[in-house]
């Protein structure tokens, strides 16, 4: 089968109204760290910690998207996607995390939303993609304080009140597991805390903040569907031993069931609570019911499965597996398994694949970037999504991570996830072959 026939066959495995998009986040692409009264975030401060970022870089300039908005919107339109997922920087809206709105910051997102709509692209907004206003961390201890959840609801209401009439959906949080575990248990992400008890209290407050934000958004005139985005993956035992099986079950509880059970069953998994013991979070009466409010959608971010061992730390790859530049196993069938499992275990609203993509060491040859490995990664994962849809899972959309190369958190600029190459010294954007392939896919009638 030639490439064109294969593209046509793939496209026609998806519903006519399936949402095709690309995704980014504010801190990773915007730059303009102090422009127009923006306040510092915990990531601005974390980048200044010696050794925290692999290449010693920061997000001060990043992809300079803040100053290149119009040309970047033209780029998205040129790709042919009809949906763009982005995050809103809380410290642009409220520099200290509370109080009056910073009109200049909010005006940027109004231009972004209106510019997308003018180009026939639907805006999918995320309220929190890890860039907490630094003042809330200094003054209250950040997400460890329940008050931060209340301030988040205020912020959500501000944004929904101004943009909610024009955006296709609002996600409260992106990957609360990352904020809690990588930021507060392992300390490798901002704010760099290493304390398991703190991490799980933070995780609880993130879910409380999600629930309070839902209420705040729904109290406005916003008609946008509201949900949350979770990073999820199957967890496999490394060996057939009973110890590894038990360890994998616990790891699944910490990664998947901790959030899914709280959101859809009104409780945290008992095995994880018993494992945590005195480190389990303190909840107030009514929190469980509050967190389990109905959702309009769930976003699933998937990159790789997790391999769990009672001897070794959880790994993103099994021995001998093909891996990306992040060392993450390429396993598209695990995405289909994950979607089928979620559909089987929970009463779910519609699902969206809100992030899926891969980092590779792209080479520019004659002004071209032939990233065949990334193209194959995206294609194989789209086939997995189509398989899940064919077996009855209600998946409504797919967003490639990422639109463009960007600041990859603790890795700095060393890892490239974009389907568009960014030459950081010149900020020149170049479509990679994966972008051209995705563009061709989207030109085929459904």
N, C-alpha and C positions, 0 to 999 in steps of 0.2 A: 504493500500500500504506500503510495507516495505521500509526501508531507501534506499537500493540500487536502487529499482525501482523509488523511488521519485527523487533521484539524477539524474538518467538517463532522466527522464521526464523533469526535470528542465534544464539540460544541452542542451537538444535538442530543447528547445524553443529559443535558441540563434543561430545566423548565424554561419557557420563554421569558418569564419575568424574573429569572435568577439575577441577582445583583453581582456585578463584576467590578472590582475596585482595586485600589492600591492604598497603602497605609503609611503613616509617619507618626512621630510624636514631637511635641513642642521643643523640649530641651535638646533633642537630638538634631534638629535642623534649623531652628529659628535664629540662633545667635542673638545679636542685639541685647546682650545681657543686662545692660543698664539703660537702654533707650526708653524714652517716653515714660519715665518714672517707674519702670519695672523694679520690683524689689528682688533681693537675692533669694535663691532657693537653697535647699539642703544640698543639691547637687553642685551648685556654684561653690559652696563651701567645701564639700567633699573633694572636689577637684584640686583644691589647694593643699590637701593633706599629702605630704611627701610619700610617694610610692603607691598611692591609692589608685592612680590611673596608669595603665601599663606603659603608655608612651609619654606620660607626663603632660598630656594635653588637657584642654577644658572645653566647655561649650560656649565660650564668649562670642565666637564667630560662627562655628559649626558650618552649615551650608548657607548662611546669610539669607535664609528664606524670608526673614522679616523685611529685608530691604529689596528682595527680588520676588515679591509676591506675584505680581502680574505675569511675569515671564514664567514662573513656576506653574501658575494656573494654566497658562497656555500650553505648557509641557504636558500637564495632566490631560487636557482636552485632546492634544495631539495623539496621545496613547489610545484614545478611543474608549476609555473607561467611563462609566456613568455614575461612579460613586468614589468618594474620597474620604477615608477615615483619618482624622487628625485629633490631636489633643489640645486642650486649652491650658495655658500656663496660669495657674492660680496666682502667683506673685505678679503677673501682668495685670490681673483684674483687681486684686487687693494686695498691694506690695507687702503689707505686714500680716496678711492672712485674715484681716477683719476690718470692719469699718467701711467707709465710703468707697464706691467704685472708682477705679482709675480710668477715667473716660478715654484717655489715649490708648490704653491697653485694650479695652473692650472694642474700641473703634477698629483696631486691627482685625479682630475676629469678625466684625460686621463686614469689613471689606472682603475678607476671605470667604465668608458664607455667600455674600451677594455676588462675588466674582465667580464662585462655583456655579451658582444657580444661573447666572447669565450665560454660562458656557454649557448648560444642560447637564451639569454634574450634581448629584445629590450629596449634601454634607452629612457625614456621620461623625458626631462629636464625642470625645471622651473627656470627662471633667478632670480626671487625675491620672497622670502617667508619671508618678514618682517625684515630681518637682514641688515638694511642700515648701511654702514660704518659710524661710530660715527663722524668722522672728517667732513663729509658732514653736519651732524646735527649741529655741533659746528660752523662751518665756514659760512654756508649759511642758517641755519634754516631747513635743510632737504628738505622734499617734498614741503614745503611752497614756496621754491624758484624754479622758472622755470629752473634755471641752473642745478638743480639736474636731471631734465628730460633729459637734454642734456648729462650729464655725464653718465646717465643710457644707453643711446644709444651707447656711446663709449664702455661701458662695454659689452653690447649685441654684438657689432661687434667683440670685442676681443674673446668672447666665441664662437660665431658662426664660426668665422674664423678658430678656432682651433678644434672645436668638431662637427661642422655642417655637416660634411661628414659622420658621424657615428651614429647620434642619430635619433630616430624615430620621434620626434617632439620637438619643443621649445615653451613653454608657457612663455610669458613675465612676467605676474604678477599672484600671487596667492591671490585671495580675496582682491581686492583694497578697498572694503567696510570696511574690518577689519582695514586696515592701516589707512583709513581716520576717521572712526567713533570711533572705540575702542581706537585707538592711539591718536586721535587729538580732538575728541569731548567729549568722556566720560573719557578719560585719564587712562583707566585700562590696556592698553597695551602700549608698548614703542612707542613714547618717553614720554608719560604721559601728553599730553597737553589737556586742557579742554576749547575749544573755537570753537563754531559752525562755525563761519566765516572761521577760519583757516582750519577746517576739510573739508569744501566744496572746498576751494581753493586747498588743498592737493589732494582731490579726482579728481579735474580737471587736476592737474599736473601729477597725476598717469596715467590718460588716455592719456595725451599728451606724456608722457614718453613711454607708450605702443606703441603709433603710431610711434614715432621717432625710437624706437627699431625695429619695423617691417621693416621700411625702411632700417635701418642699417644692419639688418640680411639679407634682400633680396638683398643687394648690395654686399654680400660676395658670395663665391662659395657654400654656404650651400644649400642643396636641402631639408632640413627638413621642414615639414609643420609648420606653425607658428600660434599661437592663444593666448588665454587668459583664465584664470580660475576664475570663479565667484562663490561666495557662494550665493545660491538662495533658496528661499522657498516660498510656498504659504503663504499669510497673511489672516487670518480669523478674522472677528469681534467677540468679546467676547459675545455679545448679539445681538438681532435683532433690536436694536435701530438705528435710522438714524445717531446719533452721532458716534456710534461705527463703522458703515459702512463707514462713511466719514473718520474716523481716520484710519481704515484699508486700505482704498484706498491710503491715504497719505503715510502710512508706506510701502505699496507696491511700491509706487513711489520712496521712499528713498532707498529701498533695492534692488528691481528688475529693475524697469523701468529707474532709473537714469543711470544705466550702460548699460542695453540692448538698450534703446532708443538712447543713445549717440553712441553706437557701430553700430547699425543697422538701425537707422532712421536719424542719423545726427543731433540730437537735444536732449536737456535735456527736461524732462516732464514739461509742463507749470505749472501744479498745484503745483509741488514742488518748482519751481522757485518763484512763487507767495508767497508760504508759507515762503520761505527763506528771501524774500525782500532784504534788504541791505546786508544780509549774503551770497547772491548768489555769485558764483565765477566770477572773472574777466577773460574773455577769449580774446585772440587775434584774429583778422580777419583771417579766414582760419582754425581755430582750429577745428570747427565742421566737416569740410570735412576731415581734417587730421585724426581725431579720428575714423571716419567711413570708414577707408580703409577696403577692403575685407580681411576676415580671412579664414584660412584653417580649423579651428576647434574651438569649444568652449568647455571648461571644466566646468562641473557643479559639485560643491561640495554641497551635501545635507545631512543633519542630522535630521532635524525636521521642522515642520511648525512653524509659528509665530502666536500668538493670540494677537489681538490688541484691546485696550479699550481706550475710551476717558477719563476715570477716572484713570486707572492704567497704569503703564509702560508696554510696549510690553513684552509679556511673551513667553518663548519657550514651554509652555505646557498649555493645557486647564485643567480645574478643574477635578480631579479624573482620569486623563489619566495615563497610564503606562509610566514611565519615566526611563531614564538611570541614571547613577551615576552623570551625569552633570545636572540632572533635566530637561532633554530635552525629549519631548514627542516622543514616538515610534509610527510613523504614516506612514507606507510604502505607503499607498494609496495616500498620499500627494505628494510623489515623482512622481507617475504616472500622477497625475493632473498637477504638475509643468511642466513635459516634454511635455504633450499635449498642455498646454497653450503656452509654448515657441514656439512650432511648429506652432501653430495657429496664433500667434501674430507677428511673425518675419520671414523674409526670412533668414534661417539659413544654415551655413555649417554643416558638421557632428558634433554630440555631443559625448562627453565622460563623464562618471561619474568618475571624477578624485579623489573624496573622498567620502566615505560613510562608516560609522562604528559607534561603540558605546563604551563608557566607562562603565565598571562595576567593582565591588569590587571582583576581582578574589582571590580565595583561593587556595593555594598549599596544596594538600592532597596526601601524599605518592609519592611526586615528580610529580604529575599530576595536571593539572588545567582544571577542567570541566566547561567551560564557556558557558553553554547551552543558556543563555539569549543572549549572543553575536552571537552565531551561528544562533539562531532564527531570530535575528535582520537582519543579513546579508542575510539569505535565503529569508525572507519576502520582503526585498528591491530588491533583484534580481528578484523575481517574479513580482514586480511592474515595473521594467525595462523591463522585457519580455513582460508584458502587453502593455507598451507604444510602444515597437518595433512592436508588433502584430497589433497595431492600426496606424502604419505608420510613427512613429518617427524614424529618422535616428540616432540611438545610436550605436556607433562603439566599445565601450569598457567600462570596469568597474574596478576600482582600490579600493581595500579595504584600509581604513584608520584604523589602520596603520599596517605596517609590524611588528613592535615591540613596546612595551611600551616605553615611552620617556618623555622628558621634556614638560609638557603640559602648556606652557606659564605661565600665572599668577597663575595657579593652582600648578605649580611646578611638583613634582613627585607623587602627591596624586591621580591623575586620570590616569587610565590605558586603553588605546585604542587598544593596540597591540593584534594581533592574536598569537604573540610570546611573552612569558613572559620574562622579564628581571629582574634578581636578581641584584640590583644595587651594593651591596658591592662586589660581585664576578664577575659581568658582565656575568653570565651564562645565556644562552638563552634556553628556553624550549617551544616547540610547545604546545599551548593550544588545547583543543578539537575542537575549531573553525578552527584552522589552519589545523588540520587533516581532518576535514570535507571539507574544501576548496580544500585541496590536493586531496581528493577522487573525488570531483566534476570534477577537471581538468584532471583526468586520464580517464574519460569517453569519448569515441570518439564522436565528434560532429555529 
